Amino acid sequence: MTDRPPGSGLAAVSTALLAMSRHLEVRDVLKTIVASARELLDAEYAALGVPDDHGGFAQFVVDGVSEEQWKAIGPLPRQHGILAAMLHEARPERLADVRKDPRFEGWPAAHPDMSDFLGLPIRDGEETIGALFLANKRCPEGAAPAGGCGFTEDDEELLGILAQHAAIALTNARLYERSRELTIAEERSRLAHELHDAVSQKLFSLRLTAQAATALVDRDPARAKGELQQVAALAAEAADELRAAVVELRPAALDEDGLVHTLRTQIQVLDRAHSAHVTFESSGVRALPAAQEEAVLRVAQEALHNALRHSGAGRVAVSLVRHGQGALLTVTDDGKGFDPRSVRRAGRHLGLVSMRDRAGGVGGRLTVQSEPGKGTTIEMEVPGG
């Protein structure tokens, strides 16, 4: 019986497996797998790549490399050399020195120096859905042989167990995301249907009212003027219906663009679409877990909807700044304001309940400050991941 490293006990393995099963977003699952593998096997570096169909990687997550160093390394690796062997031949690779392997093709100048190497494919049935690998096994305290400690057969067995559970966690996360995409598609279809009905009714009323005004112009100018004023009001309502749909029907693109860019783009659209001046500023915001970013985006959208549709504001200011390890969203308008207590008593929540639920669902907190004639400020705090 060989001695296991302290981090590979049953409790540590259980903790790693529970951590993987706790996340539903693919990116979060990948990060957890990599961090768990590196900690369990006491390695200096760990990485996990999800292959695409074009010889590269759709996603690639590392642990043990600083953000600055990762940026300096440059483009993601391609599926070649030892990575290709793991992906295409679906076998583990355990090497005393990866640099001496004939398949080794070098790495960029900023890449950390690696020697001993352990890699396994992550498989879902017959499909290889990822490659998990570690480098530079740390030596136990007081033991540092000249050639390094290297990964053992026990390490390979342990990583194999982790890879099997990683496949389950990753497959479940993919199924969850596909399910959510279907839900979003269904919701967009519903919104499009409602939008069509609402705008069609407004346009039909507008056409009839315009016809009535035309008939009255000569014999009753005063009534015709009233009808034309109604035409203007109906046209404004139809335009509002269309504007309200802009954000809801627009894909959030959080995975591709990130929270800050997505918010900035949507606010620019709203600023052009409304008479109110809508501004956005951001400072020092770090990437948040996917669920938190989505919650922040949805709360911002709801707060903007309220400010632009109900408050009569001339200016709406949105800011997103770093707050501890998390973020602070603030949406302020100079509109007519309201008494939050009377709104609650009257049963008109203006989306406040939904916003509070979204904030609470990701461990955050929502506060609302408003009073008649003095505008409204909505703040949402979310913790870091």
Buried (B, 14 or more C-beta within 10 A) or exposed (E): EEEBBEBBEEEBBEBBBEBBBEBBBBBBBBBBBBBBBBBBBBBBBBBBBBBEEEEBBEBBBBBBBEEEEEEEBEEEBEBEBBBBBBBEEBEBBBBEBBEEBEEBEEBEEEBBEBBBBBBBBBBEEEEBBBBBBBBBBBEEEEEEEEEBBBBBEBBBEBBEEBBEBBBBBBBBBBEBBEEEEEEEEEEBEEBEEEBEEBBEBBBEBBEEBBEBBEEBEEEEEEBBEBBBEBBEBBBEBBBBBEBBBEBEEBEBEBBEBBBBEBBBEBBEBBBEBBEBEBEBEBEEBEBBBBBBBBBBBBBBBBBBBBBBBBBEBEBBBBBBEBBEEBBBBBBBBBBBBBEBEEBEEEEEEBBBEEBBEBBEEBBBEBEBEBEEEEBBBBBBBBBBB
